[in-house]
């Protein structure tokens, strides 16, 4: 990995977010020439700058992927682009649909075009399992972001840029995810609000997510969608595991904290999928990931059934004790 990124110029859009900032921190270990961090969140950008002020090869850029002119300046002399900027909250995207389109679709096309014009070596777009058979605005907009990214390989002409995607499940403890919300409710003594206890979600840690992104950048040739193999859990099991595991740490009796069912929110699916049925019939598989490529349809890709890649399938779902172990490994110290 050091040989890939050493002395390279790298741009991370959405670089002050949960995933973007961790990508930045990890990249710094590989001795890049410069890492440019683009974000429209001035406060988060400032906080990241303060945290990483010891590094002289960081540049913090206030800007938005909706602004193509700003991107053109940001991408000058860049070798790698990690495109993490997105609107990701499902209900907010449902009620503000064209704002999601402006960022997730038009913003992605802007990033693609400036990367192509600047002949960036590789562009990695970060996507979500909600792009698989989407039923909400966020998922549909990220599906379009995937298609725009992959399709850029077909019309780039003689330009050298390789365009690829990574597809995540839910990222543990990322900003706006359910775990920080549950934790705050437990600290206050409850109730813990659960939309639908039997709702299932694929899950991965922030370090695993970043590992996938950088590994994808290392091996991408253009046109791939890289998908980490992930376990899943029921939201109700997560709530119970967090109450039992964390309540004593915050001086609370687990039995006194109630779970309140609030009902499914606008745009939410009961289960998620990693692959479409068509993709699952023509996907290359490694020990830790699936790799979807157009070329896989014409090669010896492993044919398999899509039923293995739903978050509600037996063999994928974590037991409550397994969730507790993840909490022990990933949760911050008590406040």
N, C-alpha and C positions, 0 to 999 in steps of 0.2 A: 504493500500500500504506500510506503514511503516513496518508492521509486515512481509511483503514478503521480503523486501530488507535489513532490519536492520541486521548488522553484517555479511552481505554476501560479497563474493568476486565476482566482476563483470568485465567482459571484453567487451569493445565496439570497434569493428573493424570499420575503417573509422571514428574514434572518433573525428577528428578535422574538419569534414565537417559540413554542415548546420544542418542536422538532427542529426548526431552523437554527435556533441558538445552540442546540446540542450538536448539530452538524458543524457549525462554526467552531465550537470548542474541540471537537474531534479532529477536524482538519488541521488545526494549529499544531497538533502533535506530529504532523507529517511534513513540516518545514516548507510550507508554500511561500512563494514570493510575496503574495498579498491575498487577503480575503476581504472582499467587499460585502458588507452587510446592508441590504436594502430593506427598508421597512417604512410603512406609513404610520407606525405607532411611535411617536416621538418619545414618550415616557419609557416604554420598554427598550427602545434603542439607547436612550441615555443610561438606563440601569445596566444594560449589557456592556456599554462602553466603560462604565465605572468598574464593573467586575473584571473586565479583561484589559485594563489600562496598561498592564505591564507588557503587552505585546505591541511591538512597533509596526507589525505588518498587517494591521487591521485598519479598514476604512469604513466609517459609518455613514450611510447615505439615507437621507430622508427622501422618500419617493414612493410612488404607487405604480403597480404594474399596469394600471389603466392608462398611464401617461407614457406613450411610446417614445417621445422625445427624451424624457428622463432616462428611460431604459437604454436608449442609444448611447448616452454618455456613460452609463453604468457598465456597459458591456465592452467598452473599448479595451482592446488588448487582452481580453479574458479567454482562458483556455477551457474552463469548466463552468457550467451554470447548474445550480441546484435550485429548482423552482418549487419553493414551499409556500409561496404566498397564496392564500385562498380564504374565501368565506366558508366556514365549515359547520356552523351550528344549524342543525336541521330545521327547527321551528322558525328561526330568524330568516332563513332562506325561503321558507314557505310563505312568509308574510312580506318578504322583500325580494321577490323573485328576480326582477331585472337587475337588482344590485348584485345578486349572485352571478348572473350572466355577465355583467360588466367585469367582475373580477376573475371568476373561474374560467370563463370562455374567452371573452375579448382580451382580458389580461394575459391569458396563456398564449393566445395568438400573437400578441405583441412581443412576448418573450421569445417565442419561436422565430418571429421575423427578424428581430435584432440579432439573435444568435446566429441565424443563417447569414444575414448580411455581414456580420463580423467574423464569419467562419470560425466560430467557437468549436473546439474539439468535440465536446459532448454536452448535451443538455439532458438532465434527468428531471422529469416532472413527477411530483409526488401526488398519488391518487389515494383512493379509498375503496374498501369493499362495497360501499354504498353505490358505487358506479356500476355494479353488477346487477342487471335486471332492476334498474332504479324505479322507485315509486314516489320519490320526492324531488324537489327542485335541486337540492344540493347534490344528490346522486346523479341526476340527469346532467347537471352542469359539469360535474367531474368526469362523467362518461364522455362528454364532448371534449373536455380537456385532454383525455387520453387519446381520443380519435384524432384530434388536431395534431398532437405530438407525434403519434405513430405515422400519420399520413404525411407529415413533413418529409419523411425519408423518401417518399415517392416523387416529390416535385422539387427537391433541392438542387437538381441538376448536378453539376460537377463540384458543388461546394462540399466540403469535407465533414460537416457537422453530423454526428450521430445522435438521433433523437430516440429516447427510451423512457419508460415509466416504471415506477414502483407502486404497488398497491398494498396499503396497510389495512389492518383491522383497527379496532379501538386501541389507542395508546394509553397505557396505564399512567395516571397522574398527569396527563397533559392538561394544559390550560383549558378550562371549560368542560372537562370530562366528568364522569359521574363520581369517581373516587374522591376528589377534593370536596365535592358537594356533600357526599355522605360523611366524610371526616368532620367537616364543620358542623353538621347536624348532630353528630355524636358528641362532639365537644360541648355543644349547648344542651345536651341531655335529651335530644330527640324532639319530635319524632323524625325518623328517617323516611323520606318520601320516595316511594318506588312507583314508577309509572305502570309497569306490568311485570309481576314476579317471574313469569315464565318466558319473558323476552330474553333472547340469547344474543351474545355478541362475541366475535373473535377478539382476541386480546394479545397485545405484545407490550414489552417494556420499551421505554424510550431508548436505552442502549441498543436493544435488538433492532428497533426501527432504524436507528442511525447506521448500524452495522449493515443492514440490507441496502440502504441508500448508497453507501460507499462501495460496497461489494458490487452493486449494479453498475456504478460508474467505472469500476475497474474492468469489468468483463463485457460491458455493453458494446455491441457492434452497430446498433441502430435497429429499431423496430420491435424491440422486446418489451413485454410487461413482466416484471419480476414480482413474484408474490411469495412472501415468507409463509411457511407452514406454521399455523398458529393453533393453539387450543382455544376453547371458548368457555363461557360460563353463563349461567342464568343470573339475571339481575337480582332476583330475590335471594339467591344463594350468596351473591356478593355482599348484599346488604347485611344478611345474617352473619356472615363470616367477619365482616368489618366490625359489627357491633360486639361480637363475642371476643374478637382479638384486640380491638382498640379501646373499648369502653373502660376496662380496668386501668389502662395506661393514663387515661384522663380523669381518673377518680370517680368513674361512674359505674353503677351496677348495670350489667348488660340486660338483666331482666326488666329493668325499669324503662328501657328505651324501646318505644313502640315503632312498628313499621306501618306507615300509612300509604295505602294504595291510591294513587291519584288518577290513573288511567293513561292510556297511550296518547302521546302528544301528536300534533299535526305533522304528518309526513313520516312518522316512525314505522319501521318494519318490525314484525315479531321476531324474525330471524334474518341473518345475513348470509351471503354466499361469497366464496372466494373467486369462483369461475362461472362463466355462463356455460350452459350445456354444450354449446358449440365449441367453446374453448377447452372444456374438459375432455373432449374427444380428440384433441390434437395439441397436447401440451408436453413439453419436455420436463422431466422431473429430476431434481438432484436430491441430496440427502436433506437439505434444509429449505428448499424453495421449489416452486413451479415457475417455469419460464414459458410464457405464451409468445409465439412468433408466427408470422405468416408462413415462414419457411418450414415450421414444424408440420404443417399440413402435408408437405411433400417429402418429409423425411420419416425416419423410424421413431416417431413420437409415440409415447405410451398412450394407448387408448384406455379410457377408464370411465367410470360412471360419475355423473355430477352429484349423486347423492352423498358422496364422501366429503363434499366441500360446503355443506350447509352447517351453520353454527349450532343447529339443534340436533345434530347426529350423535348417536352413542359412539363412544370411543374418542370423541373430540371434546366433549363437555368435561370440565374439571369438577371433581368432588369438592365439597366445602372445605375439607382439610387441606386439599391442594391449593385452594384459593388462599387459605390462611398462610400457607408457606410462602406464597408469592408476596403477601402483605408483609411478612417478616423480612423478606429480602429487599422489598422496594419502598416501603413506607419511610418517611422522614421521622426523625426523633419527635417525641411529644413536644408541643409548644410550651 
